[in-house]
Amino acid sequence: MDIRQLRYYKEIVDQGSISKAAERLHIAQPPLSQLLKKLEDDFNTELIRRYRQKWEVTESGELLYRYAVQILGQLGTITAG
């Protein structure tokens, strides 16, 4: 996992949608969906439970989200200082 993957995952959760996150990140939706799938495969857990019209962040996904917020926040402090 790298910083880009953390940033992209955080944006997916923040936006509540892969398509909205892709638009905000200025990338195509399929690579973002693939990134999410790769993270789930790497961690061997479901991060986001998908339903027909909506999805929800799983407990594992919430832990990763909090980790991403913390790491990205610390990174921002380092680069600003």
KEROMI-280164 format. One record per residue: residue number from 1; residue in three letters; x, y, z of N, C-alpha, C in turn. Coordinates in steps of 0.05 Angstrom, whole numbers, plus 5000, padded with zeros to 4 digits. Atoms other than C-alpha are relative to their C-alpha. Layout:
BEGIN
+-----+------+------+------+------+------+------+------+------+------+------+
| seq | type |  nc1 |  nc2 |  nc3 | cac1 | cac2 | cac3 |  cc1 |  cc2 |  cc3 |
+-----+------+------+------+------+------+------+------+------+------+------+
| NUM |  ala |    X |    Y |    Z |    X |    Y |    Z |    X |    Y |    Z |
...
+-----+------+------+------+------+------+------+------+------+------+------+
This chain:
BEGIN
+-----+------+------+------+------+------+------+------+------+------+------+
| seq | type |  nc1 |  nc2 |  nc3 | cac1 | cac2 | cac3 |  cc1 |  cc2 |  cc3 |
+-----+------+------+------+------+------+------+------+------+------+------+
|   1 |  met | 5017 | 4976 | 5000 | 5000 | 5000 | 5000 | 5018 | 5025 | 5000 |
|   2 |  asp | 4985 | 4975 | 5000 | 5024 | 5070 | 4985 | 4982 | 5023 | 5006 |
|   3 |  ile | 5015 | 4975 | 4993 | 5002 | 5141 | 5000 | 4978 | 5005 | 4980 |
|   4 |  arg | 5020 | 4995 | 5021 | 4965 | 5147 | 4934 | 4976 | 4982 | 5005 |
|   5 |  gln | 5022 | 5018 | 4995 | 4923 | 5086 | 4950 | 4984 | 5009 | 5025 |
|   6 |  leu | 5014 | 4990 | 4977 | 4907 | 5114 | 5019 | 4983 | 5024 | 4993 |
|   7 |  arg | 5014 | 4975 | 5007 | 4888 | 5181 | 4990 | 4975 | 4993 | 4983 |
|   8 |  tyr | 5022 | 5007 | 5017 | 4844 | 5149 | 4937 | 4978 | 4986 | 5016 |
|   9 |  tyr | 5020 | 5014 | 4984 | 4810 | 5103 | 4987 | 4984 | 5020 | 5018 |
|  10 |  lys | 5013 | 4979 | 4983 | 4796 | 5162 | 5034 | 4980 | 5016 | 4983 |
|  11 |  glu | 5017 | 4984 | 5017 | 4766 | 5201 | 4976 | 4974 | 4984 | 4993 |
|  12 |  ile | 5024 | 5017 | 5006 | 4719 | 5142 | 4958 | 4981 | 5002 | 5024 |
|  13 |  val | 5017 | 5000 | 4976 | 4693 | 5141 | 5030 | 4989 | 5028 | 5004 |
|  14 |  asp | 5010 | 4973 | 4996 | 4689 | 5217 | 5035 | 4978 | 5007 | 4981 |
|  15 |  gln | 5019 | 4993 | 5021 | 4650 | 5223 | 4970 | 4975 | 4982 | 5001 |
|  16 |  gly | 5023 | 5019 | 4998 | 4605 | 5163 | 4985 | 4994 | 4986 | 4974 |
|  17 |  ser | 5005 | 5011 | 5027 | 4613 | 5140 | 4913 | 5027 | 4998 | 4986 |
|  18 |  ile | 4976 | 5003 | 5016 | 4668 | 5113 | 4869 | 5000 | 5020 | 4977 |
|  19 |  ser | 5001 | 4982 | 5023 | 4644 | 5154 | 4810 | 5005 | 5029 | 5008 |
|  20 |  lys | 4995 | 4973 | 4991 | 4643 | 5219 | 4850 | 5029 | 5004 | 5008 |
|  21 |  ala | 4972 | 4998 | 4993 | 4712 | 5204 | 4878 | 5017 | 5001 | 4975 |
|  22 |  ala | 4985 | 4999 | 5025 | 4738 | 5190 | 4808 | 4999 | 5027 | 4987 |
|  23 |  glu | 5003 | 4973 | 5011 | 4710 | 5256 | 4784 | 5017 | 5020 | 5015 |
|  24 |  arg | 4985 | 4982 | 4983 | 4741 | 5293 | 4842 | 5030 | 4997 | 4998 |
|  25 |  leu | 4972 | 5007 | 5003 | 4808 | 5258 | 4833 | 5010 | 5004 | 4971 |
|  26 |  his | 4994 | 4997 | 5029 | 4806 | 5270 | 4757 | 5013 | 4975 | 4989 |
|  27 |  ile | 4991 | 5025 | 5011 | 4815 | 5197 | 4741 | 4975 | 4985 | 4991 |
|  28 |  ala | 5022 | 5016 | 5009 | 4771 | 5146 | 4706 | 4990 | 4982 | 5023 |
|  29 |  gln | 5012 | 5017 | 4979 | 4724 | 5104 | 4749 | 5011 | 4972 | 5000 |
|  30 |  pro | 4990 | 5028 | 4999 | 4749 | 5034 | 4728 | 5026 | 4996 | 5015 |
|  31 |  pro | 4975 | 5004 | 4984 | 4820 | 5043 | 4755 | 4995 | 5004 | 5030 |
|  32 |  leu | 5006 | 4996 | 4972 | 4791 | 5069 | 4821 | 4986 | 4976 | 5011 |
|  33 |  ser | 5014 | 5025 | 4991 | 4745 | 5008 | 4826 | 5020 | 4978 | 5003 |
|  34 |  gln | 4979 | 5020 | 4999 | 4805 | 4964 | 4811 | 5018 | 5004 | 5025 |
|  35 |  leu | 4984 | 4994 | 4976 | 4845 | 4999 | 4866 | 4986 | 4990 | 5025 |
|  36 |  leu | 5015 | 5009 | 4977 | 4790 | 4985 | 4916 | 5000 | 4970 | 5002 |
|  37 |  lys | 5000 | 5029 | 5000 | 4787 | 4912 | 4895 | 5028 | 4990 | 5008 |
|  38 |  lys | 4973 | 5008 | 4993 | 4863 | 4907 | 4901 | 5005 | 5003 | 5030 |
|  39 |  leu | 4998 | 4996 | 4971 | 4861 | 4936 | 4971 | 4985 | 4978 | 5015 |
|  40 |  glu | 5016 | 5021 | 4987 | 4807 | 4886 | 4990 | 5015 | 4973 | 4998 |
|  41 |  asp | 4984 | 5025 | 5004 | 4849 | 4829 | 4961 | 5025 | 5000 | 5017 |
|  42 |  asp | 4976 | 4998 | 4984 | 4912 | 4853 | 4995 | 4995 | 4996 | 5030 |
|  43 |  phe | 5007 | 5003 | 4972 | 4878 | 4857 | 5063 | 4983 | 4975 | 5005 |
|  44 |  asn | 5017 | 5024 | 4998 | 4836 | 4795 | 5049 | 4975 | 5005 | 5016 |
|  45 |  thr | 5024 | 4992 | 4987 | 4774 | 4831 | 5073 | 4984 | 5019 | 4983 |
|  46 |  glu | 5017 | 4981 | 5014 | 4715 | 4870 | 5047 | 5001 | 5027 | 5014 |
|  47 |  leu | 4998 | 4974 | 4988 | 4724 | 4944 | 5058 | 4974 | 5016 | 4997 |
|  48 |  ile | 5025 | 4987 | 5005 | 4660 | 4968 | 5027 | 4980 | 4979 | 4990 |
|  49 |  arg | 5021 | 5020 | 5007 | 4597 | 4925 | 5023 | 4982 | 5014 | 4980 |
|  50 |  arg | 5015 | 4988 | 5021 | 4562 | 4939 | 4958 | 4972 | 4988 | 4998 |
|  51 |  tyr | 5028 | 5008 | 5005 | 4487 | 4936 | 4947 | 4992 | 5011 | 4973 |
|  52 |  arg | 5008 | 4991 | 5026 | 4447 | 4951 | 4885 | 5002 | 5031 | 4996 |
|  53 |  gln | 5001 | 4971 | 5003 | 4437 | 5026 | 4896 | 5018 | 5015 | 5020 |
|  54 |  lys | 4984 | 4986 | 4980 | 4483 | 5040 | 4955 | 5021 | 4981 | 5010 |
|  55 |  trp | 4980 | 5017 | 4987 | 4541 | 5015 | 4995 | 5006 | 5011 | 5028 |
|  56 |  glu | 4992 | 4992 | 4973 | 4568 | 5018 | 5066 | 5028 | 4991 | 5006 |
|  57 |  val | 4973 | 5006 | 4992 | 4636 | 5018 | 5096 | 4999 | 4979 | 5022 |
|  58 |  thr | 5000 | 5021 | 4980 | 4651 | 4954 | 5135 | 5017 | 5009 | 5024 |
|  59 |  glu | 4984 | 4994 | 4977 | 4685 | 4953 | 5203 | 5030 | 5002 | 4992 |
|  60 |  ser | 4973 | 4999 | 5009 | 4751 | 4937 | 5169 | 5005 | 5025 | 4983 |
|  61 |  gly | 4998 | 4976 | 5017 | 4739 | 4993 | 5119 | 5001 | 5025 | 5017 |
|  62 |  glu | 4999 | 4977 | 4982 | 4726 | 5042 | 5176 | 5027 | 5002 | 5013 |
|  63 |  leu | 4973 | 5000 | 4988 | 4792 | 5022 | 5209 | 5020 | 5011 | 4980 |
|  64 |  leu | 4982 | 4990 | 5021 | 4829 | 5034 | 5143 | 4995 | 5030 | 4995 |
|  65 |  tyr | 5006 | 4972 | 5004 | 4793 | 5100 | 5134 | 5012 | 5018 | 5022 |
|  66 |  arg | 4988 | 4984 | 4978 | 4814 | 5125 | 5203 | 5030 | 5001 | 4998 |
|  67 |  tyr | 4971 | 5001 | 5004 | 4885 | 5102 | 5189 | 5008 | 5020 | 4978 |
|  68 |  ala | 4994 | 4983 | 5023 | 4884 | 5139 | 5122 | 4998 | 5030 | 5008 |
|  69 |  val | 5003 | 4972 | 4991 | 4858 | 5204 | 5154 | 5024 | 5008 | 5018 |
|  70 |  gln | 4978 | 4994 | 4982 | 4912 | 5200 | 5208 | 5026 | 5003 | 4985 |
|  71 |  ile | 4975 | 4999 | 5015 | 4970 | 5185 | 5161 | 5001 | 5024 | 4981 |
|  72 |  leu | 5000 | 4978 | 5019 | 4949 | 5235 | 5108 | 5001 | 5027 | 5015 |
|  73 |  gly | 4999 | 4976 | 4984 | 4939 | 5288 | 5162 | 5029 | 5005 | 5010 |
|  74 |  gln | 4972 | 4997 | 4991 | 5009 | 5275 | 5190 | 5018 | 5007 | 4977 |
|  75 |  leu | 4984 | 4993 | 5024 | 5038 | 5277 | 5120 | 4997 | 5029 | 4993 |
|  76 |  gly | 5005 | 4972 | 5006 | 5005 | 5344 | 5109 | 5015 | 5019 | 5019 |
|  77 |  thr | 4985 | 4984 | 4980 | 5036 | 5371 | 5173 | 5030 | 5000 | 4994 |
|  78 |  ile | 4971 | 5002 | 5006 | 5105 | 5346 | 5153 | 5007 | 5018 | 4976 |
|  79 |  thr | 4994 | 4985 | 5025 | 5102 | 5377 | 5083 | 4995 | 5030 | 5004 |
|  80 |  ala | 5006 | 4971 | 4995 | 5073 | 5443 | 5110 | 5022 | 5013 | 5017 |
|  81 |  gly | 4980 | 4989 | 4981 | 5128 | 5450 | 5162 | 5027 | 5002 | 4987 |
+-----+------+------+------+------+------+------+------+------+------+------+
